[in-house]
Amino acid sequence: MRGTAEQLRKRHPGMWLLIRLDDPETESGELLAANEDPAALDKLLAASSDRSRPLYLTYSVSDKEPLPAFAL
Amino acid sequence: MDRRATTGSVVLLRNVRVGTVNTELRLDAVLDTGATYCVVPVAVASALGFHEGNRLGRVPLNVVGGRVQMDLYSFEYLRAGTAQAYRVSFCAGDLGPMSRFMLLGLSFVEHFTTTLDFDRRRVLFRAREDR
């Protein structure tokens, strides 16, 4: 699946997405994986040796379930 | 000028670039002006080639509930929007098992005069006059 990061986030609410961007200056690319558990993307992140195009790890905030508050 | 999303509960910056001399990754960051260092998920740090063998040291950090020791490293560069800083120190650690956000702490923010504009939902990073 392809699209801008914003488009891909909208299609996968509440999920972590790993996107391979088309080039360093764009926000569009190919969705490599989407999962509610970010640990599922860790191995893919580690195994991806092609760094000629940037990888973007992002989260789609769901309207139904907003981010929890932080106390850091 | 950078336009970045804010949610009701956190200031979330999208598509932050973290890089070494060899490689780069992008991720989302929670702005934390109370954090001395940036904090990057262990999986991201590992994918960029950071590990115990090339850490700069271990630092004690006061966190909610006590004190922890974390590995300290340095990015060649970190870029949020159009704001870029070089040789930014960071610790490797997770905000929780279900999070891969990084914390954008003072080791980056201190490079800029920073304005949080909640009306326009953006963060402004401007070059400091003394640098």
N, CA and C atoms of all chains as a GROMACS GRO file, in nm:
protein
  609
    1MET      N    1   0.084  -0.119   0.000
    1MET     CA    2   0.000   0.000   0.000
    1MET      C    3   0.088   0.125   0.000
    2ARG      N    4   0.047   0.221  -0.080
    2ARG     CA    5   0.126   0.343  -0.091
    2ARG      C    6   0.043   0.465  -0.052
    3GLY      N    7   0.110   0.574  -0.020
    3GLY     CA    8   0.042   0.698   0.014
    3GLY      C    9   0.134   0.789   0.092
    4THR      N   10   0.082   0.904   0.129
    4THR     CA   11   0.158   0.989   0.219
    4THR      C   12   0.147   0.933   0.360
    5ALA      N   13   0.237   0.976   0.446
    5ALA     CA   14   0.233   0.927   0.584
    5ALA      C   15   0.098   0.959   0.647
    6GLU      N   16   0.044   1.076   0.618
    6GLU     CA   17  -0.084   1.115   0.676
    6GLU      C   18  -0.196   1.026   0.623
    7GLN      N   19  -0.194   0.996   0.494
    7GLN     CA   20  -0.296   0.908   0.437
    7GLN      C   21  -0.289   0.768   0.499
    8LEU      N   22  -0.169   0.717   0.514
    8LEU     CA   23  -0.152   0.582   0.569
    8LEU      C   24  -0.193   0.578   0.716
    9ARG      N   25  -0.163   0.683   0.789
    9ARG     CA   26  -0.207   0.687   0.929
    9ARG      C   27  -0.360   0.685   0.938
   10LYS      N   28  -0.425   0.761   0.851
   10LYS     CA   29  -0.572   0.767   0.855
   10LYS      C   30  -0.635   0.631   0.826
   11ARG      N   31  -0.567   0.551   0.744
   11ARG     CA   32  -0.621   0.419   0.709
   11ARG      C   33  -0.597   0.315   0.818
   12HIS      N   34  -0.508   0.346   0.913
   12HIS     CA   35  -0.472   0.248   1.016
   12HIS      C   36  -0.476   0.311   1.154
   13PRO      N   37  -0.592   0.356   1.198
   13PRO     CA   38  -0.599   0.422   1.330
   13PRO      C   39  -0.560   0.328   1.444
   14GLY      N   40  -0.488   0.383   1.539
   14GLY     CA   41  -0.449   0.305   1.656
   14GLY      C   42  -0.335   0.209   1.632
   15MET      N   43  -0.266   0.224   1.519
   15MET     CA   44  -0.158   0.129   1.485
   15MET      C   45  -0.024   0.200   1.469
   16TRP      N   46   0.080   0.122   1.489
   16TRP     CA   47   0.216   0.165   1.456
   16TRP      C   48   0.244   0.125   1.312
   17LEU      N   49   0.304   0.216   1.236
   17LEU     CA   50   0.329   0.193   1.094
   17LEU      C   51   0.478   0.206   1.065
   18LEU      N   52   0.528   0.119   0.980
   18LEU     CA   53   0.664   0.132   0.929
   18LEU      C   54   0.654   0.161   0.779
   19ILE      N   55   0.702   0.278   0.741
   19ILE     CA   56   0.688   0.326   0.603
   19ILE      C   57   0.826   0.346   0.542
   20ARG      N   58   0.844   0.297   0.421
   20ARG     CA   59   0.966   0.330   0.348
   20ARG      C   60   0.936   0.448   0.257
   21LEU      N   61   0.996   0.563   0.290
   21LEU     CA   62   0.969   0.685   0.214
   21LEU      C   63   1.035   0.677   0.077
   22ASP      N   64   0.973   0.746  -0.020
   22ASP     CA   65   1.025   0.741  -0.157
   22ASP      C   66   1.161   0.809  -0.169
   23ASP      N   67   1.179   0.918  -0.096
   23ASP     CA   68   1.310   0.984  -0.093
   23ASP      C   69   1.315   1.072   0.031
   24PRO      N   70   1.431   1.124   0.065
   24PRO     CA   71   1.444   1.196   0.193
   24PRO      C   72   1.358   1.321   0.204
   25GLU      N   73   1.316   1.377   0.093
   25GLU     CA   74   1.245   1.504   0.099
   25GLU      C   75   1.094   1.493   0.083
   26THR      N   76   1.040   1.371   0.076
   26THR     CA   77   0.896   1.355   0.062
   26THR      C   78   0.839   1.282   0.183
   27GLU      N   79   0.709   1.292   0.201
   27GLU     CA   80   0.642   1.219   0.308
   27GLU      C   81   0.556   1.108   0.251
   28SER      N   82   0.578   1.072   0.125
   28SER     CA   83   0.503   0.962   0.066
   28SER      C   84   0.594   0.840   0.054
   29GLY      N   85   0.531   0.723   0.055
   29GLY     CA   86   0.610   0.601   0.045
   29GLY      C   87   0.524   0.478   0.050
   30GLU      N   88   0.590   0.366   0.078
   30GLU     CA   89   0.524   0.236   0.080
   30GLU      C   90   0.511   0.186   0.223
   31LEU      N   91   0.391   0.143   0.258
   31LEU     CA   92   0.369   0.087   0.391
   31LEU      C   93   0.426  -0.054   0.397
   32LEU      N   94   0.523  -0.076   0.486
   32LEU     CA   95   0.585  -0.208   0.500
   32LEU      C   96   0.510  -0.294   0.600
   33ALA      N   97   0.458  -0.231   0.706
   33ALA     CA   98   0.388  -0.307   0.809
   33ALA      C   99   0.306  -0.212   0.895
   34ALA      N  100   0.198  -0.268   0.951
   34ALA     CA  101   0.114  -0.193   1.045
   34ALA      C  102   0.069  -0.288   1.153
   35ASN      N  103   0.082  -0.247   1.279
   35ASN     CA  104   0.046  -0.337   1.388
   35ASN      C  105   0.015  -0.255   1.513
   36GLU      N  106  -0.077  -0.303   1.592
   36GLU     CA  107  -0.106  -0.234   1.718
   36GLU      C  108   0.009  -0.248   1.817
   37ASP      N  109   0.085  -0.357   1.806
   37ASP     CA  110   0.198  -0.380   1.896
   37ASP      C  111   0.327  -0.337   1.827
   38PRO      N  112   0.392  -0.233   1.876
   38PRO     CA  113   0.513  -0.186   1.808
   38PRO      C  114   0.626  -0.288   1.807
   39ALA      N  115   0.624  -0.381   1.902
   39ALA     CA  116   0.729  -0.483   1.905
   39ALA      C  117   0.728  -0.567   1.778
   40ALA      N  118   0.610  -0.576   1.714
   40ALA     CA  119   0.600  -0.654   1.591
   40ALA      C  120   0.679  -0.590   1.478
   41LEU      N  121   0.707  -0.461   1.489
   41LEU     CA  122   0.780  -0.390   1.384
   41LEU      C  123   0.931  -0.385   1.411
   42ASP      N  124   0.970  -0.418   1.534
   42ASP     CA  125   1.112  -0.405   1.571
   42ASP      C  126   1.203  -0.492   1.483
   43LYS      N  127   1.160  -0.617   1.463
   43LYS     CA  128   1.244  -0.707   1.384
   43LYS      C  129   1.257  -0.659   1.240
   44LEU      N  130   1.147  -0.610   1.188
   44LEU     CA  131   1.149  -0.558   1.051
   44LEU      C  132   1.241  -0.437   1.041
   45LEU      N  133   1.237  -0.356   1.143
   45LEU     CA  134   1.324  -0.238   1.148
   45LEU      C  135   1.470  -0.280   1.152
   46ALA      N  136   1.499  -0.380   1.234
   46ALA     CA  137   1.638  -0.426   1.247
   46ALA      C  138   1.687  -0.496   1.121
   47ALA      N  139   1.595  -0.566   1.052
   47ALA     CA  140   1.634  -0.647   0.937
   47ALA      C  141   1.646  -0.567   0.809
   48SER      N  142   1.594  -0.446   0.810
   48SER     CA  143   1.593  -0.369   0.686
   48SER      C  144   1.730  -0.309   0.659
   49SER      N  145   1.798  -0.366   0.564
   49SER     CA  146   1.934  -0.322   0.535
   49SER      C  147   1.938  -0.214   0.428
   50ASP      N  148   1.828  -0.199   0.354
   50ASP     CA  149   1.825  -0.098   0.249
   50ASP      C  150   1.794   0.038   0.310
   51ARG      N  151   1.893   0.118   0.330
   51ARG     CA  152   1.873   0.250   0.389
   51ARG      C  153   1.888   0.361   0.285
   52SER      N  154   1.881   0.321   0.157
   52SER     CA  155   1.892   0.423   0.053
   52SER      C  156   1.770   0.514   0.055
   53ARG      N  157   1.657   0.458   0.101
   53ARG     CA  158   1.536   0.538   0.121
   53ARG      C  159   1.499   0.530   0.268
   54PRO      N  160   1.465   0.642   0.329
   54PRO     CA  161   1.446   0.643   0.475
   54PRO      C  162   1.328   0.559   0.521
   55LEU      N  163   1.344   0.498   0.637
   55LEU     CA  164   1.235   0.431   0.705
   55LEU      C  165   1.174   0.526   0.807
   56TYR      N  166   1.042   0.525   0.816
   56TYR     CA  167   0.970   0.612   0.907
   56TYR      C  168   0.880   0.527   0.996
   57LEU      N  169   0.905   0.529   1.125
   57LEU     CA  170   0.824   0.458   1.223
   57LEU      C  171   0.730   0.560   1.286
   58THR      N  172   0.599   0.542   1.265
   58THR     CA  173   0.504   0.644   1.309
   58THR      C  174   0.382   0.578   1.371
   59TYR      N  175   0.308   0.658   1.447
   59TYR     CA  176   0.188   0.607   1.514
   59TYR      C  177   0.067   0.684   1.468
   60SER      N  178  -0.041   0.613   1.444
   60SER     CA  179  -0.166   0.676   1.404
   60SER      C  180  -0.256   0.692   1.526
   61VAL      N  181  -0.270   0.815   1.569
   61VAL     CA  182  -0.356   0.842   1.684
   61VAL      C  183  -0.500   0.818   1.643
   62SER      N  184  -0.571   0.737   1.720
   62SER     CA  185  -0.710   0.704   1.690
   62SER      C  186  -0.802   0.806   1.755
   63ASP      N  187  -0.907   0.846   1.679
   63ASP     CA  188  -1.006   0.938   1.736
   63ASP      C  189  -1.078   0.873   1.853
   64LYS      N  190  -1.095   0.742   1.844
   64LYS     CA  191  -1.167   0.671   1.950
   64LYS      C  192  -1.082   0.654   2.075
   65GLU      N  193  -0.950   0.647   2.056
   65GLU     CA  194  -0.861   0.622   2.169
   65GLU      C  195  -0.741   0.717   2.160
   66PRO      N  196  -0.756   0.840   2.211
   66PRO     CA  197  -0.646   0.935   2.202
   66PRO      C  198  -0.526   0.889   2.285
   67LEU      N  199  -0.415   0.955   2.262
   67LEU     CA  200  -0.296   0.920   2.337
   67LEU      C  201  -0.319   0.938   2.487
   68PRO      N  202  -0.264   0.849   2.567
   68PRO     CA  203  -0.273   0.870   2.711
   68PRO      C  204  -0.186   0.988   2.752
   69ALA      N  205  -0.219   1.046   2.864
   69ALA     CA  206  -0.136   1.155   2.916
   69ALA      C  207  -0.001   1.100   2.959
   70PHE      N  208   0.102   1.183   2.950
   70PHE     CA  209   0.235   1.144   2.992
   70PHE      C  210   0.272   1.216   3.121
   71ALA      N  211   0.346   1.149   3.207
   71ALA     CA  212   0.409   1.212   3.324
   71ALA      C  213   0.550   1.160   3.327
   72LEU      N  214   0.642   1.238   3.274
   72LEU     CA  215   0.778   1.186   3.252
   72LEU      C  216   0.876   1.247   3.350
   73MET      N  217   1.020   2.813   1.015
   73MET     CA  218   0.899   2.791   1.095
   73MET      C  219   0.848   2.650   1.073
   74ASP      N  220   0.817   2.583   1.177
   74ASP     CA  221   0.772   2.446   1.168
   74ASP      C  222   0.629   2.434   1.216
   75ARG      N  223   0.553   2.362   1.141
   75ARG     CA  224   0.414   2.337   1.181
   75ARG      C  225   0.404   2.190   1.219
   76ARG      N  226   0.366   2.164   1.341
   76ARG     CA  227   0.361   2.029   1.391
   76ARG      C  228   0.234   2.005   1.469
   77ALA      N  229   0.192   1.880   1.467
   77ALA     CA  230   0.067   1.846   1.534
   77ALA      C  231   0.081   1.850   1.685
   78THR      N  232  -0.021   1.893   1.752
   78THR     CA  233  -0.031   1.873   1.895
   78THR      C  234  -0.161   1.800   1.922
   79THR      N  235  -0.160   1.714   2.019
   79THR     CA  236  -0.284   1.649   2.061
   79THR      C  237  -0.329   1.718   2.189
   80GLY      N  238  -0.437   1.671   2.246
   80GLY     CA  239  -0.482   1.732   2.369
   80GLY      C  240  -0.390   1.708   2.485
   81SER      N  241  -0.312   1.601   2.479
   81SER     CA  242  -0.236   1.561   2.597
   81SER      C  243  -0.086   1.575   2.582
   82VAL      N  244  -0.036   1.577   2.462
   82VAL     CA  245   0.108   1.585   2.441
   82VAL      C  246   0.136   1.675   2.321
   83VAL      N  247   0.260   1.722   2.312
   83VAL     CA  248   0.305   1.791   2.192
   83VAL      C  249   0.381   1.688   2.110
   84LEU      N  250   0.323   1.648   1.999
   84LEU     CA  251   0.377   1.539   1.918
   84LEU      C  252   0.435   1.596   1.789
   85LEU      N  253   0.562   1.572   1.767
   85LEU     CA  254   0.628   1.618   1.645
   85LEU      C  255   0.646   1.499   1.552
   86ARG      N  256   0.598   1.514   1.429
   86ARG     CA  257   0.602   1.404   1.332
   86ARG      C  258   0.731   1.407   1.251
   87ASN      N  259   0.770   1.288   1.209
   87ASN     CA  260   0.877   1.271   1.110
   87ASN      C  261   1.007   1.339   1.151
   88VAL      N  262   1.049   1.311   1.273
   88VAL     CA  263   1.177   1.363   1.322
   88VAL      C  264   1.289   1.274   1.269
   89ARG      N  265   1.393   1.336   1.217
   89ARG     CA  266   1.505   1.261   1.159
   89ARG      C  267   1.617   1.245   1.262
   90VAL      N  268   1.660   1.121   1.281
   90VAL     CA  269   1.776   1.097   1.366
   90VAL      C  270   1.879   1.022   1.281
   91GLY      N  271   2.003   1.067   1.286
   91GLY     CA  272   2.099   1.009   1.194
   91GLY      C  273   2.239   0.994   1.250
   92THR      N  274   2.311   0.901   1.187
   92THR     CA  275   2.454   0.884   1.211
   92THR      C  276   2.524   0.925   1.082
   93VAL      N  277   2.655   0.903   1.074
   93VAL     CA  278   2.725   0.935   0.950
   93VAL      C  279   2.685   0.839   0.839
   94ASN      N  280   2.630   0.722   0.876
   94ASN     CA  281   2.600   0.619   0.777
   94ASN      C  282   2.453   0.603   0.742
   95THR      N  283   2.366   0.634   0.836
   95THR     CA  284   2.226   0.598   0.815
   95THR      C  285   2.133   0.693   0.890
   96GLU      N  286   2.005   0.679   0.862
   96GLU     CA  287   1.905   0.769   0.920
   96GLU      C  288   1.774   0.695   0.937
   97LEU      N  289   1.700   0.730   1.041
   97LEU     CA  290   1.565   0.680   1.060
   97LEU      C  291   1.475   0.798   1.096
   98ARG      N  292   1.345   0.778   1.074
   98ARG     CA  293   1.246   0.881   1.110
   98ARG      C  294   1.152   0.823   1.214
   99LEU      N  295   1.110   0.906   1.306
   99LEU     CA  296   1.012   0.864   1.403
   99LEU      C  297   0.939   0.985   1.459
  100ASP      N  298   0.837   0.960   1.540
  100ASP     CA  299   0.760   1.067   1.601
  100ASP      C  300   0.816   1.094   1.741
  101ALA      N  301   0.806   1.220   1.784
  101ALA     CA  302   0.869   1.258   1.910
  101ALA      C  303   0.771   1.334   1.998
  102VAL      N  304   0.780   1.308   2.126
  102VAL     CA  305   0.705   1.384   2.226
  102VAL      C  306   0.800   1.488   2.285
  103LEU      N  307   0.759   1.613   2.278
  103LEU     CA  308   0.843   1.720   2.331
  103LEU      C  309   0.840   1.717   2.483
  104ASP      N  310   0.958   1.719   2.544
  104ASP     CA  311   0.967   1.712   2.690
  104ASP      C  312   1.075   1.808   2.737
  105THR      N  313   1.035   1.929   2.773
  105THR     CA  314   1.133   2.029   2.817
  105THR      C  315   1.183   2.000   2.959
  106GLY      N  316   1.127   1.898   3.023
  106GLY     CA  317   1.176   1.859   3.154
  106GLY      C  318   1.278   1.748   3.148
  107ALA      N  319   1.309   1.701   3.029
  107ALA     CA  320   1.405   1.591   3.014
  107ALA      C  321   1.541   1.647   2.976
  108THR      N  322   1.643   1.610   3.048
  108THR     CA  323   1.778   1.657   3.017
  108THR      C  324   1.823   1.608   2.880
  109TYR      N  325   1.797   1.483   2.852
  109TYR     CA  326   1.841   1.422   2.726
  109TYR      C  327   1.721   1.383   2.640
  110CYS      N  328   1.744   1.372   2.513
  110CYS     CA  329   1.650   1.301   2.428
  110CYS      C  330   1.655   1.154   2.468
  111VAL      N  331   1.544   1.086   2.454
  111VAL     CA  332   1.539   0.942   2.482
  111VAL      C  333   1.480   0.873   2.359
  112VAL      N  334   1.552   0.773   2.310
  112VAL     CA  335   1.517   0.707   2.184
  112VAL      C  336   1.487   0.559   2.212
  113PRO      N  337   1.380   0.505   2.152
  113PRO     CA  338   1.349   0.363   2.175
  113PRO      C  339   1.470   0.274   2.147
  114VAL      N  340   1.484   0.173   2.228
  114VAL     CA  341   1.598   0.082   2.216
  114VAL      C  342   1.604   0.020   2.077
  115ALA      N  343   1.489  -0.017   2.022
  115ALA     CA  344   1.487  -0.082   1.890
  115ALA      C  345   1.537   0.013   1.782
  116VAL      N  346   1.504   0.141   1.794
  116VAL     CA  347   1.550   0.240   1.696
  116VAL      C  348   1.700   0.263   1.710
  117ALA      N  349   1.746   0.278   1.834
  117ALA     CA  350   1.889   0.297   1.857
  117ALA      C  351   1.968   0.178   1.803
  118SER      N  352   1.916   0.059   1.828
  118SER     CA  353   1.984  -0.062   1.782
  118SER      C  354   1.988  -0.068   1.630
  119ALA      N  355   1.878  -0.033   1.565
  119ALA     CA  356   1.873  -0.035   1.419
  119ALA      C  357   1.970   0.065   1.357
  120LEU      N  358   2.002   0.169   1.432
  120LEU     CA  359   2.098   0.268   1.383
  120LEU      C  360   2.242   0.230   1.415
  121GLY      N  361   2.260   0.118   1.484
  121GLY     CA  362   2.396   0.070   1.510
  121GLY      C  363   2.451   0.106   1.647
  122PHE      N  364   2.367   0.161   1.733
  122PHE     CA  365   2.412   0.192   1.869
  122PHE      C  366   2.395   0.069   1.957
  123HIS      N  367   2.500   0.041   2.034
  123HIS     CA  368   2.496  -0.073   2.124
  123HIS      C  369   2.593  -0.048   2.238
  124GLU      N  370   2.593  -0.141   2.331
  124GLU     CA  371   2.673  -0.123   2.453
  124GLU      C  372   2.820  -0.095   2.421
  125GLY      N  373   2.869  -0.154   2.312
  125GLY     CA  374   3.010  -0.140   2.278
  125GLY      C  375   3.050  -0.001   2.232
  126ASN      N  376   2.955   0.080   2.186
  126ASN     CA  377   2.992   0.214   2.139
  126ASN      C  378   2.920   0.325   2.216
  127ARG      N  379   2.868   0.291   2.332
  127ARG     CA  380   2.804   0.394   2.412
  127ARG      C  381   2.910   0.490   2.468
  128LEU      N  382   2.864   0.611   2.500
  128LEU     CA  383   2.955   0.712   2.556
  128LEU      C  384   2.969   0.696   2.706
  129GLY      N  385   2.873   0.630   2.767
  129GLY     CA  386   2.877   0.609   2.911
  129GLY      C  387   2.741   0.570   2.963
  130ARG      N  388   2.732   0.566   3.094
  130ARG     CA  389   2.603   0.540   3.160
  130ARG      C  390   2.572   0.661   3.246
  131VAL      N  391   2.447   0.705   3.243
  131VAL     CA  392   2.410   0.823   3.321
  131VAL      C  393   2.292   0.790   3.411
  132PRO      N  394   2.293   0.844   3.533
  132PRO     CA  395   2.177   0.827   3.621
  132PRO      C  396   2.068   0.927   3.583
  133LEU      N  397   1.945   0.881   3.576
  133LEU     CA  398   1.833   0.968   3.543
  133LEU      C  399   1.725   0.955   3.649
  134ASN      N  400   1.679   1.069   3.697
  134ASN     CA  401   1.566   1.068   3.789
  134ASN      C  402   1.438   1.059   3.707
  135VAL      N  403   1.358   0.959   3.734
  135VAL     CA  404   1.231   0.941   3.665
  135VAL      C  405   1.122   0.927   3.771
  136VAL      N  406   0.997   0.932   3.725
  136VAL     CA  407   0.888   0.913   3.819
  136VAL      C  408   0.904   0.778   3.886
  137GLY      N  409   0.912   0.777   4.017
  137GLY     CA  410   0.924   0.651   4.088
  137GLY      C  411   1.064   0.613   4.129
  138GLY      N  412   1.165   0.693   4.088
  138GLY     CA  413   1.300   0.658   4.133
  138GLY      C  414   1.408   0.702   4.038
  139ARG      N  415   1.520   0.633   4.041
  139ARG     CA  416   1.636   0.666   3.960
  139ARG      C  417   1.677   0.543   3.880
  140VAL      N  418   1.711   0.565   3.753
  140VAL     CA  419   1.756   0.455   3.667
  140VAL      C  420   1.888   0.494   3.601
  141GLN      N  421   1.961   0.394   3.554
  141GLN     CA  422   2.083   0.416   3.477
  141GLN      C  423   2.051   0.386   3.330
  142MET      N  424   2.093   0.475   3.241
  142MET     CA  425   2.068   0.450   3.099
  142MET      C  426   2.196   0.473   3.019
  143ASP      N  427   2.206   0.402   2.906
  143ASP     CA  428   2.321   0.418   2.817
  143ASP      C  429   2.310   0.552   2.743
  144LEU      N  430   2.423   0.620   2.732
  144LEU     CA  431   2.427   0.750   2.666
  144LEU      C  432   2.500   0.738   2.532
  145TYR      N  433   2.443   0.799   2.428
  145TYR     CA  434   2.500   0.797   2.293
  145TYR      C  435   2.491   0.938   2.234
  146SER      N  436   2.533   0.950   2.109
  146SER     CA  437   2.520   1.080   2.042
  146SER      C  438   2.484   1.058   1.895
  147PHE      N  439   2.381   1.130   1.850
  147PHE     CA  440   2.350   1.132   1.708
  147PHE      C  441   2.446   1.227   1.637
  148GLU      N  442   2.472   1.196   1.511
  148GLU     CA  443   2.545   1.293   1.429
  148GLU      C  444   2.457   1.416   1.407
  149TYR      N  445   2.329   1.392   1.384
  149TYR     CA  446   2.236   1.504   1.369
  149TYR      C  447   2.096   1.461   1.410
  150LEU      N  448   2.017   1.558   1.444
  150LEU     CA  449   1.874   1.537   1.473
  150LEU      C  450   1.801   1.655   1.411
  151ARG      N  451   1.695   1.625   1.336
  151ARG     CA  452   1.623   1.729   1.266
  151ARG      C  453   1.473   1.718   1.292
  152ALA      N  454   1.413   1.826   1.335
  152ALA     CA  455   1.268   1.834   1.356
  152ALA      C  456   1.217   1.947   1.268
  153GLY      N  457   1.139   1.914   1.166
  153GLY     CA  458   1.098   2.015   1.069
  153GLY      C  459   1.222   2.067   0.997
  154THR      N  460   1.243   2.197   1.004
  154THR     CA  461   1.363   2.255   0.942
  154THR      C  462   1.473   2.283   1.044
  155ALA      N  463   1.446   2.249   1.169
  155ALA     CA  464   1.544   2.275   1.276
  155ALA      C  465   1.637   2.155   1.290
  156GLN      N  466   1.766   2.179   1.270
  156GLN     CA  467   1.862   2.069   1.278
  156GLN      C  468   1.974   2.105   1.373
  157ALA      N  469   2.011   2.009   1.458
  157ALA     CA  470   2.124   2.025   1.549
  157ALA      C  471   2.218   1.907   1.529
  158TYR      N  472   2.344   1.931   1.556
  158TYR     CA  473   2.447   1.829   1.534
  158TYR      C  474   2.501   1.779   1.669
  159ARG      N  475   2.544   1.653   1.666
  159ARG     CA  476   2.601   1.589   1.784
  159ARG      C  477   2.509   1.607   1.905
  160VAL      N  478   2.391   1.550   1.892
  160VAL     CA  479   2.288   1.558   1.996
  160VAL      C  480   2.295   1.431   2.082
  161SER      N  481   2.316   1.448   2.211
  161SER     CA  482   2.325   1.333   2.299
  161SER      C  483   2.186   1.278   2.329
  162PHE      N  484   2.180   1.148   2.350
  162PHE     CA  485   2.052   1.084   2.381
  162PHE      C  486   2.075   0.957   2.461
  163CYS      N  487   1.971   0.915   2.529
  163CYS     CA  488   1.972   0.788   2.600
  163CYS      C  489   1.882   0.690   2.526
  164ALA      N  490   1.916   0.563   2.536
  164ALA     CA  491   1.834   0.459   2.475
  164ALA      C  492   1.740   0.402   2.580
  165GLY      N  493   1.611   0.413   2.554
  165GLY     CA  494   1.514   0.360   2.649
  165GLY      C  495   1.374   0.373   2.593
  166ASP      N  496   1.283   0.292   2.643
  166ASP     CA  497   1.145   0.294   2.594
  166ASP      C  498   1.054   0.364   2.694
  167LEU      N  499   0.956   0.435   2.641
  167LEU     CA  500   0.858   0.501   2.728
  167LEU      C  501   0.757   0.400   2.782
  168GLY      N  502   0.759   0.282   2.729
  168GLY     CA  503   0.667   0.176   2.772
  168GLY      C  504   0.664   0.069   2.666
  169PRO      N  505   0.610  -0.047   2.698
  169PRO     CA  506   0.612  -0.157   2.600
  169PRO      C  507   0.531  -0.128   2.475
  170MET      N  508   0.434  -0.038   2.484
  170MET     CA  509   0.348  -0.011   2.368
  170MET      C  510   0.383   0.121   2.301
  171SER      N  511   0.501   0.172   2.327
  171SER     CA  512   0.539   0.300   2.268
  171SER      C  513   0.672   0.291   2.196
  172ARG      N  514   0.680   0.355   2.082
  172ARG     CA  515   0.807   0.374   2.013
  172ARG      C  516   0.826   0.523   1.981
  173PHE      N  517   0.763   0.609   2.061
  173PHE     CA  518   0.791   0.751   2.049
  173PHE      C  519   0.929   0.778   2.108
  174MET      N  520   0.994   0.881   2.057
  174MET     CA  521   1.112   0.928   2.126
  174MET      C  522   1.076   1.052   2.206
  175LEU      N  523   1.156   1.082   2.305
  175LEU     CA  524   1.142   1.207   2.380
  175LEU      C  525   1.236   1.309   2.319
  176LEU      N  526   1.183   1.424   2.288
  176LEU     CA  527   1.267   1.533   2.239
  176LEU      C  528   1.299   1.621   2.360
  177GLY      N  529   1.416   1.598   2.417
  177GLY     CA  530   1.454   1.665   2.540
  177GLY      C  531   1.547   1.783   2.517
  178LEU      N  532   1.602   1.833   2.627
  178LEU     CA  533   1.682   1.955   2.621
  178LEU      C  534   1.812   1.940   2.542
  179SER      N  535   1.863   1.820   2.527
  179SER     CA  536   1.987   1.806   2.450
  179SER      C  537   1.965   1.849   2.305
  180PHE      N  538   1.839   1.851   2.258
  180PHE     CA  539   1.807   1.910   2.128
  180PHE      C  540   1.750   2.050   2.145
  181VAL      N  541   1.654   2.064   2.232
  181VAL     CA  542   1.579   2.190   2.245
  181VAL      C  543   1.671   2.306   2.282
  182GLU      N  544   1.776   2.280   2.360
  182GLU     CA  545   1.864   2.388   2.406
  182GLU      C  546   1.939   2.456   2.290
  183HIS      N  547   1.938   2.395   2.173
  183HIS     CA  548   2.003   2.458   2.058
  183HIS      C  549   1.922   2.573   2.000
  184PHE      N  550   1.797   2.587   2.044
  184PHE     CA  551   1.705   2.681   1.980
  184PHE      C  552   1.630   2.766   2.083
  185THR      N  553   1.581   2.880   2.034
  185THR     CA  554   1.478   2.953   2.108
  185THR      C  555   1.346   2.892   2.066
  186THR      N  556   1.276   2.833   2.159
  186THR     CA  557   1.162   2.748   2.126
  186THR      C  558   1.031   2.811   2.174
  187THR      N  559   0.934   2.813   2.087
  187THR     CA  560   0.802   2.868   2.120
  187THR      C  561   0.696   2.762   2.096
  188LEU      N  562   0.613   2.738   2.195
  188LEU     CA  563   0.497   2.649   2.178
  188LEU      C  564   0.377   2.736   2.150
  189ASP      N  565   0.321   2.722   2.031
  189ASP     CA  566   0.207   2.803   1.991
  189ASP      C  567   0.085   2.710   1.984
  190PHE      N  568   0.012   2.703   2.093
  190PHE     CA  569  -0.102   2.611   2.098
  190PHE      C  570  -0.219   2.662   2.012
  191ASP      N  571  -0.227   2.793   1.993
  191ASP     CA  572  -0.335   2.846   1.908
  191ASP      C  573  -0.322   2.796   1.765
  192ARG      N  574  -0.198   2.794   1.715
  192ARG     CA  575  -0.175   2.752   1.576
  192ARG      C  576  -0.127   2.608   1.566
  193ARG      N  577  -0.123   2.539   1.678
  193ARG     CA  578  -0.081   2.398   1.682
  193ARG      C  579   0.055   2.379   1.616
  194ARG      N  580   0.152   2.454   1.663
  194ARG     CA  581   0.284   2.441   1.605
  194ARG      C  582   0.391   2.472   1.709
  195VAL      N  583   0.509   2.425   1.677
  195VAL     CA  584   0.627   2.453   1.759
  195VAL      C  585   0.726   2.528   1.672
  196LEU      N  586   0.778   2.638   1.725
  196LEU     CA  587   0.877   2.717   1.650
  196LEU      C  588   1.014   2.696   1.712
  197PHE      N  589   1.108   2.652   1.630
  197PHE     CA  590   1.248   2.644   1.671
  197PHE      C  591   1.325   2.750   1.594
  198ARG      N  592   1.377   2.848   1.664
  198ARG     CA  593   1.456   2.953   1.599
  198ARG      C  594   1.599   2.947   1.650
  199ALA      N  595   1.692   2.983   1.562
  199ALA     CA  596   1.833   2.982   1.602
  199ALA      C  597   1.855   3.077   1.718
  200ARG      N  598   1.936   3.035   1.815
  200ARG     CA  599   1.964   3.121   1.929
  200ARG      C  600   2.061   3.231   1.889
  201GLU      N  601   2.042   3.347   1.950
  201GLU     CA  602   2.126   3.462   1.915
  201GLU      C  603   2.270   3.445   1.961
  202ASP      N  604   2.293   3.365   2.064
  202ASP     CA  605   2.429   3.353   2.118
  202ASP      C  606   2.506   3.238   2.054
  203ARG      N  607   2.452   3.183   1.944
  203ARG     CA  608   2.524   3.070   1.881
  203ARG      C  609   2.554   3.099   1.735
   0.00000   0.00000   0.00000
